[in-house]
């Protein structure tokens, strides 16, 4: 999959009946001035149901799950390897992104401040869409808010963003989570899979023979979930092994999987989740 950093220039966002509204990137907790984004920011994402938060996969205190964005900050606590903000699915946004993916939405790379990287996403999505309207402004606002929160969690003022489209049918290989916090959000399609091996290290997970049944303990993020992950270097409660993640299988899902990943600008390049 190839992509290019969008050219510089003012981002353009949503439109109303009076014509297009230019979104001026401002770094005030991810706010984008004007347009539909301000209304979306006031509403916020829909909260997950109580049943969705009763997830037995998060029984270990190293794994945190919550209905508010503040749960993501738990990744900075000693011993925490995964913090997930569970949100209700957004079928309108997902259908919109999948429609763009079907028509050839390219990967987007950007590095800079939260306002700069979200502006790059807005420009790329506008070019792919070809017209104003739809959930574009609200999505760009959401990206900026996540980027602002991420730099508070990870430190610094700059970050690296990738918005990628994946159409691979097979699940990807397992990868170790790095020591630096990483933010992952599957905006459309199957969610990233993860496991925190307790009794077997990651090598044993990777060495599964062809045709052998999948090891237990594999869990998946839900579409719309926002996750911060890292490897603290602390062994699991039942033995060795850190947090591992991978791209999920998407066989039978030909609409494209859209995943947003945020990393520290000074961190190493890491495989897509």
MILOKOL-747366 format. One line per 3 residues: number of its first residue (from 1); their letters; for each residue x negated, y, z of N, C-alpha, C. Coordinates in steps of 0.1 Angstrom, whole numbers, plus 5000, padded with zeros to 4 digits. Layout:
N
NUM	a	X,Y,Z,X,Y,Z,X,Y,Z  ...
This chain:
273
1	xxx	4992,4988,5000,5000,5000,5000,4991,5012,5000  4994,5021,4991,4986,5033,4990,4994,5045,4994  4988,5056,4997,4994,5068,5000,4984,5080,5001
4	xxx	4989,5092,5001,4980,5103,5002,4985,5113,5011  4976,5121,5017,4980,5131,5026,4987,5142,5018  4999,5146,5022,5006,5156,5014,4999,5169,5013
7	xxx	5000,5176,5002,4993,5189,5001,4998,5199,5011  4990,5209,5014,4994,5219,5024,5005,5227,5018  5012,5234,5027,5023,5243,5023,5034,5242,5033
10	xxx	5043,5251,5033,5054,5251,5043,5063,5240,5041  5067,5233,5051,5077,5222,5050,5090,5227,5047  5098,5219,5040,5112,5223,5037,5121,5212,5042
13	xxx	5132,5216,5048,5140,5206,5054,5154,5205,5049  5164,5205,5059,5178,5203,5056,5184,5215,5049  5196,5214,5044,5202,5225,5037,5217,5226,5042
16	xxx	5222,5237,5040,5236,5239,5043,5243,5245,5030  5255,5249,5031,5262,5253,5019,5256,5266,5013  5249,5274,5021,5243,5286,5017,5229,5284,5010
19	xxx	5224,5272,5010,5212,5269,5003,5202,5263,5013  5190,5260,5008,5180,5253,5017,5176,5262,5029  5173,5255,5039,5167,5261,5051,5153,5256,5053
22	xxx	5144,5266,5054,5130,5262,5056,5128,5260,5071  5121,5249,5074,5118,5245,5088,5104,5250,5091  5103,5259,5101,5090,5264,5105,5085,5256,5116
25	xxx	5073,5249,5114,5069,5241,5125,5064,5249,5137  5070,5246,5149,5066,5253,5161,5063,5242,5171  5053,5243,5179,5050,5233,5189,5056,5237,5202
28	xxx	5069,5235,5204,5075,5238,5216,5083,5225,5220  5076,5215,5224,5081,5202,5227,5088,5196,5215  5082,5198,5203,5087,5191,5191,5097,5199,5184
31	xxx	5101,5211,5188,5112,5218,5182,5108,5223,5168  5118,5222,5159,5116,5228,5146,5127,5239,5145  5122,5251,5141,5131,5262,5142,5142,5262,5131
34	xxx	5154,5264,5135,5165,5266,5125,5170,5253,5119  5181,5254,5111,5186,5242,5104,5193,5232,5114  5196,5221,5108,5203,5210,5115,5195,5204,5126
37	xxx	5182,5205,5125,5173,5199,5135,5176,5204,5149  5179,5217,5151,5182,5223,5164,5194,5216,5170  5205,5213,5162,5216,5207,5167,5213,5192,5171
40	xxx	5205,5186,5163,5201,5172,5166,5193,5171,5179  5185,5181,5181,5177,5182,5193,5186,5183,5205  5196,5191,5204,5205,5193,5215,5213,5180,5218
43	xxx	5217,5173,5208,5224,5161,5210,5215,5150,5216  5203,5149,5210,5193,5138,5214,5198,5125,5208  5189,5115,5209,5192,5102,5205,5203,5095,5214
46	xxx	5211,5087,5208,5221,5080,5217,5214,5070,5226  5219,5070,5238,5214,5061,5249,5217,5047,5246  5208,5038,5250,5211,5023,5248,5222,5019,5258
49	xxx	5228,5008,5255,5238,5003,5264,5232,4996,5276  5239,4994,5287,5234,4988,5299,5230,4974,5295  5237,4967,5287,5234,4953,5283,5220,4953,5276
52	xxx	5217,4963,5267,5205,4963,5260,5193,4965,5269  5195,4971,5281,5184,4973,5290,5182,4961,5299  5191,4952,5299,5190,4940,5307,5182,4929,5299
55	xxx	5169,4932,5297,5161,4924,5288,5151,4916,5297  5153,4903,5298,5144,4895,5307,5129,4895,5302  5126,4899,5290,5112,4899,5285,5104,4910,5293
58	xxx	5111,4919,5300,5104,4929,5307,5104,4927,5322  5104,4914,5326,5105,4911,5341,5092,4915,5348  5080,4914,5340,5067,4917,5346,5066,4932,5348
61	xxx	5060,4936,5359,5058,4951,5361,5049,4957,5351  5041,4949,5344,5032,4955,5334,5039,4959,5322  5052,4955,5321,5061,4958,5309,5072,4967,5314
64	xxx	5073,4979,5309,5083,4988,5313,5094,4991,5302  5106,4991,5306,5117,4994,5297,5127,5004,5303  5131,5014,5295,5140,5024,5301,5148,5030,5290
67	xxx	5159,5038,5294,5168,5044,5285,5164,5059,5283  5154,5064,5290,5149,5078,5288,5135,5078,5283  5132,5089,5276,5119,5090,5269,5108,5091,5280
70	xxx	5111,5094,5292,5100,5095,5302,5094,5082,5306  5101,5071,5302,5095,5058,5305,5082,5056,5297  5080,5063,5286,5068,5061,5278,5056,5065,5286
73	xxx	5057,5074,5295,5046,5079,5303,5041,5069,5312  5048,5058,5314,5044,5047,5323,5032,5040,5317  5029,5042,5304,5017,5035,5298,5004,5041,5304
76	xxx	5005,5052,5311,4993,5058,5317,4990,5052,5331  5000,5044,5336,4998,5038,5349,4989,5026,5349  4980,5024,5359,4971,5012,5359,4979,4999,5357
79	xxx	4975,4991,5348,4981,4978,5346,4992,4977,5337  4998,4989,5333,5009,4989,5323,5004,4987,5309  5009,4977,5302,5004,4974,5288,5015,4978,5278
82	xxx	5028,4979,5282,5038,4982,5272,5049,4990,5279  5053,5001,5273,5064,5009,5278,5073,5012,5266  5086,5009,5268,5096,5009,5257,5107,5018,5260
85	xxx	5110,5028,5252,5122,5036,5253,5132,5030,5244  5142,5024,5250,5153,5017,5242,5164,5027,5239  5166,5028,5226,5177,5037,5221,5187,5029,5213
88	xxx	5199,5035,5212,5209,5028,5204,5205,5029,5189  5209,5019,5182,5206,5020,5167,5213,5032,5161  5206,5037,5150,5212,5048,5142,5214,5043,5128
91	xxx	5225,5037,5125,5227,5031,5111,5226,5042,5100  5230,5054,5103,5229,5064,5092,5215,5067,5089  5206,5069,5099,5192,5072,5096,5186,5059,5089
94	xxx	5189,5048,5094,5183,5036,5089,5187,5034,5074  5199,5036,5071,5204,5034,5057,5197,5045,5048  5195,5057,5053,5189,5067,5045,5174,5064,5042
97	xxx	5167,5059,5053,5153,5056,5051,5152,5044,5041  5161,5034,5042,5160,5023,5034,5163,5026,5019  5172,5036,5017,5175,5040,5004,5162,5047,4998
100	xxx	5155,5055,5006,5143,5061,5001,5132,5050,4998  5131,5040,5007,5122,5029,5005,5124,5022,4992  5137,5020,4989,5140,5012,4977,5136,5020,4964
103	xxx	5135,5033,4965,5132,5041,4953,5117,5045,4953  5109,5039,4962,5095,5041,4961,5089,5051,4971  5094,5052,4983,5089,5061,4993,5074,5056,4996
106	xxx	5064,5065,4993,5050,5062,4996,5047,5063,5011  5036,5056,5014,5031,5058,5028,5027,5073,5030  5028,5078,5042,5024,5091,5045,5013,5090,5056
109	xxx	5002,5097,5054,4991,5098,5064,4990,5113,5067  4988,5116,5080,4986,5130,5083,4978,5131,5096  4970,5141,5098,4963,5143,5110,4963,5158,5114
112	xxx	4966,5161,5127,4967,5175,5131,4975,5176,5143  4981,5188,5145,4989,5190,5157,5003,5184,5154  5011,5182,5165,5025,5177,5163,5033,5184,5152
115	xxx	5032,5197,5152,5039,5205,5142,5034,5202,5128  5021,5201,5126,5015,5198,5113,5018,5184,5108  5017,5174,5116,5020,5161,5111,5035,5159,5108
118	xxx	5044,5165,5116,5058,5164,5113,5061,5171,5100  5055,5183,5098,5057,5190,5086,5053,5182,5074  5042,5175,5075,5037,5166,5064,5048,5155,5061
121	xxx	5054,5150,5071,5064,5140,5069,5076,5146,5062  5080,5158,5067,5092,5164,5061,5090,5167,5046  5078,5172,5042,5075,5174,5028,5075,5162,5020
124	xxx	5069,5151,5025,5069,5139,5017,5083,5133,5016  5091,5133,5026,5104,5128,5025,5113,5136,5016  5111,5149,5016,5119,5158,5007,5115,5155,4993
127	xxx	5102,5153,4990,5098,5149,4976,5104,5136,4972  5105,5126,4981,5110,5113,4978,5125,5114,4976  5132,5122,4984,5146,5123,4983,5150,5131,4970
130	xxx	5143,5142,4967,5145,5149,4955,5156,5160,4957  5161,5162,4969,5171,5172,4971,5172,5174,4986  5179,5185,4990,5181,5188,5004,5193,5181,5009
133	xxx	5194,5180,5022,5206,5174,5028,5203,5161,5034  5213,5154,5040,5211,5141,5046,5205,5143,5060  5200,5133,5066,5194,5134,5080,5180,5138,5080
136	xxx	5175,5144,5069,5160,5147,5068,5156,5156,5080  5163,5167,5082,5158,5177,5092,5158,5171,5106  5169,5163,5109,5170,5156,5122,5158,5146,5124
139	xxx	5155,5139,5114,5144,5129,5115,5131,5136,5117  5128,5147,5109,5116,5154,5111,5115,5160,5125  5126,5165,5130,5126,5170,5144,5122,5159,5154
142	xxx	5128,5147,5151,5125,5136,5160,5110,5132,5160  5104,5132,5148,5090,5129,5146,5082,5139,5154  5085,5152,5153,5078,5162,5160,5079,5161,5175
145	xxx	5091,5157,5180,5093,5155,5194,5085,5143,5199  5084,5133,5191,5076,5121,5195,5062,5124,5195  5057,5132,5185,5043,5136,5185,5039,5145,5196
148	xxx	5048,5154,5200,5045,5163,5212,5044,5154,5224  5053,5145,5226,5053,5136,5238,5040,5127,5238  5037,5123,5226,5025,5114,5225,5012,5121,5229
151	xxx	5010,5133,5225,4998,5140,5229,4998,5143,5244  5009,5144,5250,5009,5146,5265,5005,5133,5271  5009,5122,5265,5005,5109,5271,4991,5105,5268
154	xxx	4986,5107,5256,4973,5102,5252,4962,5113,5254  4966,5125,5256,4956,5136,5258,4952,5142,5245  4947,5154,5246,4943,5161,5234,4954,5169,5228
157	xxx	4951,5176,5216,4961,5184,5209,4963,5179,5195  4956,5170,5191,4957,5165,5177,4959,5150,5177  4966,5145,5167,4969,5131,5166,4968,5127,5151
160	xxx	4969,5114,5149,4969,5108,5136,4982,5101,5134  4989,5104,5123,5003,5098,5120,5002,5090,5107  5010,5079,5108,5012,5071,5096,5027,5067,5095
163	xxx	5034,5070,5084,5047,5065,5082,5046,5056,5070  5048,5043,5073,5045,5032,5063,5058,5025,5059  5058,5020,5047,5069,5011,5042,5063,4998,5040
166	xxx	5069,4987,5045,5064,4974,5044,5075,4965,5038  5071,4956,5029,5080,4947,5022,5075,4933,5023  5066,4930,5032,5060,4916,5032,5070,4907,5039
169	xxx	5072,4895,5032,5082,4886,5038,5077,4878,5050  5064,4875,5050,5058,4867,5060,5054,4876,5072  5054,4871,5084,5049,4878,5096,5034,4880,5094
172	xxx	5029,4892,5099,5015,4895,5099,5007,4887,5110  4994,4888,5109,4986,4882,5120,4987,4890,5133  4984,4883,5143,4984,4889,5157,4971,4898,5158
175	xxx	4973,4910,5164,4962,4919,5167,4962,4922,5182  4950,4925,5187,4948,4930,5200,4952,4944,5201  4960,4948,5211,4962,4962,5214,4949,4968,5219
178	xxx	4946,4980,5215,4934,4987,5219,4935,4994,5233  4924,4999,5238,4925,5006,5251,4932,5019,5251  4933,5025,5239,4940,5038,5238,4955,5037,5236
181	xxx	4963,5045,5242,4977,5044,5240,4981,5046,5225  4990,5038,5220,4995,5039,5207,5010,5039,5207  5016,5048,5199,5031,5049,5198,5036,5043,5185
184	xxx	5046,5034,5187,5051,5027,5175,5066,5028,5176  5072,5031,5164,5087,5032,5163,5091,5026,5149  5099,5015,5149,5104,5010,5137,5117,5018,5134
187	xxx	5116,5026,5124,5127,5035,5121,5138,5028,5113  5134,5017,5105,5143,5010,5097,5138,4996,5096  5146,4986,5097,5142,4972,5095,5138,4965,5108
190	xxx	5133,4953,5107,5130,4945,5119,5119,4952,5127  5120,4951,5140,5111,4957,5149,5098,4949,5151  5088,4956,5155,5074,4951,5158,5076,4939,5168
193	xxx	5068,4929,5166,5068,4918,5176,5056,4919,5185  5058,4914,5197,5047,4915,5207,5047,4903,5216  5036,4901,5222,5035,4890,5233,5024,4894,5242
196	xxx	5026,4890,5255,5016,4893,5265,5012,4879,5270  5002,4873,5264,4998,4859,5268,4993,4858,5282  4999,4850,5290,4995,4848,5304,4986,4836,5305
199	xxx	4990,4825,5300,4983,4812,5302,4974,4808,5291  4975,4815,5279,4966,4812,5268,4961,4826,5262  4949,4827,5259,4943,4839,5254,4948,4841,5239
202	xxx	4945,4852,5233,4950,4855,5220,4944,4846,5210  4932,4841,5212,4926,4831,5203,4935,4819,5201  4941,4814,5212,4950,4803,5211,4962,4806,5203
205	xxx	4967,4818,5204,4979,4822,5196,4975,4823,5181  4963,4828,5178,4959,4829,5164,4957,4816,5157  4952,4806,5165,4948,4793,5160,4959,4783,5158
208	xxx	4971,4788,5158,4983,4779,5156,4981,4772,5142  4983,4759,5142,4981,4752,5129,4993,4755,5120  4991,4755,5106,5002,4757,5097,5013,4747,5100
211	xxx	5025,4752,5100,5037,4744,5103,5040,4742,5117  5030,4745,5126,5033,4743,5140,5043,4754,5145  5051,4749,5155,5061,4758,5160,5055,4771,5166
214	xxx	5062,4781,5165,5058,4794,5171,5057,4792,5186  5046,4798,5192,5045,4797,5207,5056,4805,5213  5059,4801,5225,5069,4808,5233,5063,4822,5237
217	xxx	5072,4830,5242,5067,4843,5246,5066,4854,5236  5071,4851,5224,5071,4861,5213,5084,4870,5214  5083,4883,5215,5094,4891,5216,5094,4902,5205
220	xxx	5105,4908,5203,5106,4918,5192,5112,4931,5198  5106,4942,5193,5113,4955,5196,5125,4956,5187  5135,4963,5192,5147,4966,5185,5145,4978,5176
223	xxx	5152,4978,5164,5152,4990,5156,5155,5002,5163  5147,5013,5162,5150,5025,5169,5142,5026,5182  5137,5014,5188,5129,5015,5200,5117,5023,5197
226	xxx	5113,5031,5207,5100,5038,5207,5091,5031,5218  5079,5027,5214,5070,5019,5223,5057,5026,5224  5051,5026,5236,5037,5029,5238,5030,5016,5242
229	xxx	5019,5013,5236,5012,5000,5240,4998,5003,5241  4991,4994,5249,4977,4994,5250,4972,4982,5257  4960,4979,5257,4954,4968,5265,4946,4974,5276
232	xxx	4950,4971,5288,4942,4976,5300,4930,4968,5303  4928,4957,5297,4917,4948,5300,4919,4940,5313  4931,4941,5319,4935,4934,5331,4941,4921,5326
235	xxx	4937,4909,5331,4943,4896,5328,4957,4896,5332  4965,4888,5325,4979,4886,5328,4980,4879,5341  4992,4879,5347,4995,4874,5360,4992,4859,5361
238	xxx	4993,4852,5350,4991,4837,5350,4978,4833,5344  4969,4842,5340,4957,4838,5334,4952,4849,5325  4944,4845,5315,4938,4855,5307,4947,4859,5295
241	xxx	4943,4870,5288,4951,4874,5277,4956,4888,5278  4955,4896,5268,4960,4909,5268,4972,4910,5259  4977,4923,5257,4989,4925,5248,4985,4923,5234
244	xxx	4993,4916,5226,4991,4914,5212,5004,4918,5204  5002,4923,5192,5013,4927,5184,5011,4923,5170  5022,4923,5162,5021,4920,5148,5034,4925,5140
247	xxx	5032,4925,5127,5043,4929,5118,5053,4917,5118  5066,4919,5119,5075,4907,5119,5078,4902,5105  5082,4890,5105,5087,4884,5092,5099,4892,5087
250	xxx	5100,4894,5074,5112,4901,5069,5118,4894,5057  5117,4880,5058,5122,4872,5047,5137,4875,5046  5142,4877,5034,5156,4880,5032,5160,4894,5035
253	xxx	5150,4902,5039,5152,4917,5041,5144,4924,5031  5151,4928,5020,5144,4934,5008,5146,4949,5007  5151,4955,5018,5153,4969,5018,5142,4977,5022
256	xxx	5131,4971,5027,5119,4978,5032,5120,4981,5047  5109,4979,5053,5107,4982,5067,5099,4995,5069  5105,5005,5076,5098,5018,5078,5093,5019,5092
259	xxx	5080,5020,5094,5075,5021,5107,5067,5034,5109  5068,5040,5120,5061,5052,5124,5051,5049,5135  5038,5053,5132,5027,5050,5142,5020,5062,5145
262	xxx	5017,5065,5157,5009,5076,5162,4997,5071,5170  4985,5077,5166,4973,5073,5173,4965,5086,5176  4956,5085,5186,4947,5096,5188,4939,5099,5176
265	xxx	4936,5111,5173,4928,5115,5162,4914,5110,5163  4909,5108,5175,4895,5104,5177,4894,5089,5180  4906,5082,5178,4906,5067,5180,4902,5060,5167
268	xxx	4900,5047,5168,4896,5039,5157,4909,5036,5149  4907,5033,5136,4918,5028,5127,4922,5014,5132  4935,5012,5133,4940,4999,5138,4951,4994,5128
271	xxx	4953,4981,5128,4963,4975,5119,4977,4980,5122  4985,4980,5111,4999,4985,5113,5006,4974,5121  5015,4978,5130,5023,4969,5138,5036,4965,5130
